[in-house]
């Protein structure tokens, strides 16, 4: 896809399309079946290395990642499982209803994630608040296709089932995109910043906006754990702005006659970033 937004924004990093598909492209990157992996790494492969990366219900085993991509919400398999993840999303072992069962789950986690289970993600101040978030706030999808892929936007075609476009952006690029968004969206709130993991902010929360009467973009990479992982791949100030397809197409139409053509934007872009290149 040749994008007018990309042409005028001139971002440092490649935008990424989220594609639902029943086909597996040649050389696509997936995790091995049964192997835990964070889907943020798959997104990074698409943006930084031009790879098609993603997976299916068989290869995405992270519970949060499965919910993010739309492979069901496994948090709800049982009351015990719901309690465990409610504790994880709040204060870990200290929030656990059944500390013995939670301790066994924590002990079985790999060494890199065990501290997360012990201390919790601290997105909610107690287990009950986290439980309400899972039940009432987390969008639930069961996609009708076998695969969800992250694809470099420039490598997608008009015949593909694109659900959203994710822009990894600097603060300057974000300023341009948010101004462009605000020029088309009625009201004063063109961007949603939902509570949740960063994988949810590039997946299910964006799907939810695609289904909305007045869709908005979703700001992401503002989760402590997500930032720790992504700083190894992007910059410390890189965020994501994920745009549902219907809104993206409106922005494409407007991009050639927008803030991205103003002298102020050209001056801002010409000043450079002053950042250390990615390693």
C-alpha positions in Angstrom: 0.0 0.0 0.0 1.3 3.4 -0.9 0.2 5.6 2.0 -0.3 9.4 1.7 0.1 9.7 5.4 3.5 8.0 5.3 4.5 10.1 2.4 3.8 13.4 4.2 4.6 12.3 7.7 7.9 10.7 6.8 8.1 8.6 10.0 11.3 7.0 11.1 9.7 3.6 11.6 7.6 1.5 9.2 3.8 1.5 10.1 2.4 -1.9 10.6 -1.0 -3.3 9.4 -2.9 -5.7 11.5 -4.3 -8.3 9.1 -6.8 -11.2 9.7 -6.1 -14.0 7.3 -6.6 -17.7 6.7 -3.2 -17.8 4.8 0.3 -18.1 6.1 2.7 -16.2 3.9 6.0 -17.8 3.0 8.7 -16.9 5.6 6.2 -15.5 8.1 7.6 -15.4 11.6 5.7 -17.3 14.4 6.6 -18.5 17.8 7.0 -22.3 18.1 3.9 -24.1 19.3 3.7 -24.1 23.1 6.5 -21.5 23.4 5.7 -18.3 25.4 6.5 -15.1 23.5 5.3 -11.5 23.7 3.4 -10.3 20.6 5.2 -6.9 20.9 8.2 -8.6 19.6 6.2 -9.8 16.6 5.0 -6.2 16.0 8.7 -5.0 16.2 9.8 -7.6 13.6 7.2 -6.2 11.1 8.2 -2.5 11.7 11.9 -2.8 12.1 12.8 -5.7 9.8 10.0 -5.7 7.3 8.9 -9.2 8.3 5.4 -10.7 8.3 5.0 -11.8 11.9 2.1 -13.1 14.0 0.4 -16.4 14.6 -2.6 -18.5 15.4 -4.4 -19.9 18.4 -1.7 -22.7 18.4 1.3 -20.4 18.4 0.2 -17.5 20.5 0.2 -18.9 24.0 0.5 -15.8 26.1 -2.9 -15.3 27.7 -2.8 -11.5 27.3 -1.5 -11.8 23.8 -4.3 -14.1 22.8 -6.9 -11.6 24.1 -5.1 -8.8 22.3 -5.1 -10.5 18.9 -8.7 -11.7 19.3 -8.1 -15.4 20.0 -10.5 -15.4 23.0 -10.2 -14.3 26.6 -8.7 -17.2 28.5 -8.8 -15.3 31.8 -12.4 -16.4 31.9 -11.9 -20.2 31.7 -12.7 -20.7 35.4 -13.2 -18.7 38.6 -9.7 -19.8 39.8 -8.1 -18.6 36.6 -10.0 -15.3 36.8 -8.8 -14.9 40.4 -5.2 -15.6 39.5 -5.1 -13.0 36.7 -7.0 -10.5 38.9 -4.1 -10.8 41.4 -1.5 -10.6 38.7 -3.0 -7.3 37.3 -3.1 -5.8 40.8 -0.5 -6.6 43.5 0.5 -10.2 42.8 0.9 -12.6 45.7 -0.3 -10.0 48.2 -3.6 -9.7 46.3 -4.2 -13.4 45.7 -7.4 -14.9 47.1 -5.8 -18.3 47.3 -2.1 -17.6 48.1 -1.2 -21.2 48.0 -2.5 -21.8 44.5 -1.1 -18.5 43.3 2.3 -19.4 44.8 2.3 -22.6 42.8 1.5 -20.7 39.6 4.3 -18.2 40.4 6.8 -21.0 41.1 6.0 -22.6 37.7 6.6 -19.3 35.8 9.9 -18.9 34.0 12.6 -16.8 35.8 12.0 -13.7 33.7 8.3 -13.5 34.5 8.4 -14.8 38.1 8.9 -11.3 39.6 5.9 -10.0 37.7 3.8 -12.8 39.2 5.2 -12.0 42.7 4.7 -8.3 42.7 1.9 -7.9 40.2 1.6 -5.5 37.4 0.0 -2.9 39.6 -2.5 -1.7 37.0 -5.3 -1.9 39.6 -5.1 -1.2 43.4 -6.8 -4.4 44.4 -8.0 -7.8 43.1 -11.6 -6.8 42.8 -10.9 -3.8 40.7 -8.8 -5.9 38.4 -11.6 -8.5 38.2 -14.1 -5.8 37.2 -11.7 -4.6 34.5 -11.4 -8.1 33.0 -15.2 -8.7 33.1 -16.4 -5.2 32.1 -13.7 -3.3 30.2 -11.4 -5.7 28.3 -12.8 -6.1 24.7 -13.5 -9.7 23.8 -13.0 -11.1 20.3 -12.9 -14.5 18.7 -11.6 -13.7 15.2 -13.2 -15.8 12.4 -9.8 -16.3 10.7 -7.0 -18.7 11.5 -4.2 -16.1 11.7 -3.6 -12.5 12.8 -0.5 -11.0 11.2 1.5 -7.9 11.7 2.6 -6.7 8.2 4.7 -3.8 7.1 2.1 -1.4 5.7 4.1 -0.9 2.5 3.8 -4.6 1.8 0.0 -4.9 2.1 -2.5 -5.0 -0.7 -6.0 -3.6 -1.1 -7.5 -7.1 -1.1 -6.2 -7.9 2.4 -8.4 -7.9 5.5 -6.7 -5.0 7.3 -8.2 -4.2 10.6 -5.9 -1.4 11.8 -2.6 0.4 11.1 -0.1 0.9 13.9 2.3 3.9 13.7 5.4 3.7 16.0 6.0 7.4 16.5 8.2 10.0 18.0 6.6 12.9 19.9 7.0 15.1 16.8 5.4 12.5 14.6 2.6 12.0 17.2 1.9 15.7 17.2 1.4 15.6 13.4 -0.8 12.6 13.5 -2.9 13.8 16.4 -3.5 17.1 14.8 -4.5 15.4 11.6 -6.9 13.2 13.6 -8.4 16.1 15.4 -9.1 17.9 12.1 -11.5 15.1 11.1 -13.0 13.8 14.4 -15.8 15.9 16.0 -15.3 17.0 19.5 -12.1 17.3 21.5 -11.0 13.7 22.1 -9.6 12.1 19.0 -7.4 9.6 20.9 -8.2 6.9 23.4 -5.7 5.8 26.1 -7.3 2.7 27.6 -6.0 1.0 30.8 -4.4 -2.3 30.0 -1.3 -3.9 28.5 0.4 -2.5 25.5 -0.5 -5.6 23.5 -4.2 -4.8 24.1 -3.6 -1.2 22.8 -2.4 -2.5 19.4 -5.1 -5.2 19.2 -8.5 -5.6 20.9 -8.9 -2.0 21.9 -8.3 -1.0 18.3 -10.8 -3.6 17.1 -13.3 -2.1 19.5 -12.7 1.3 17.9 -13.3 -0.1 14.5 -16.7 -1.3 15.6 -17.5 2.1 17.2 -19.9 4.6 15.6 -17.3 7.3 16.0 -13.9 5.6 16.0 -10.8 7.0 17.5 -7.1 6.2 17.5 -5.5 4.3 20.4 -2.3 5.5 22.1 0.1 2.9 23.3 3.5 1.8 24.6 2.7 3.5 27.9 2.8 0.3 30.0 5.8 -0.2 32.3 6.4 -3.8 31.2 5.8 -3.0 27.5 8.2 -0.1 27.6 10.9 -2.3 29.2 10.6 -4.7 26.3 10.2 -2.1 23.5 13.2 0.0 24.6 15.4 -2.8 23.3 13.9 -2.4 19.8 12.9 1.2 19.3 13.7 4.5 21.2 12.8 5.4 24.7 10.4 8.0 23.4 8.7 5.8 20.8 5.0 5.4 21.3 2.4 3.8 19.2 -0.7 5.3 17.6 -3.0 2.6 16.4 -5.7 3.6 13.9 -8.7 1.4 13.0 -9.0 1.0 9.2 -12.1 3.0 8.6 -10.5 6.0 10.3 -7.2 5.4 8.6 -8.8 5.6 5.2 -10.4 9.0 6.1 -7.0 10.2 7.2 -5.4 9.0 3.9 -7.9 11.2 2.0 -7.1 14.2 4.1 -3.3 13.8 4.5 -2.5 15.7 1.3 -4.2 18.9 2.5 -3.6 19.0 6.2 -1.2 20.2 8.9 1.4 18.0 7.2 1.7 20.7 4.5 2.1 23.7 6.7 5.3 25.8 7.2 5.2 25.0 10.9 5.3 21.2 10.2 8.1 21.5 7.7 10.1 23.6 10.2 9.5 21.2 13.0 10.6 18.2 10.8 13.7 20.0 9.6 14.9 20.5 13.2 15.7 16.7 13.5 15.2 14.5 16.5 18.5 14.8 18.4 18.1 11.2 19.5 20.6 8.4 19.6 20.0 5.9 16.8 18.4 2.6 17.6 20.8 -0.2 18.5 
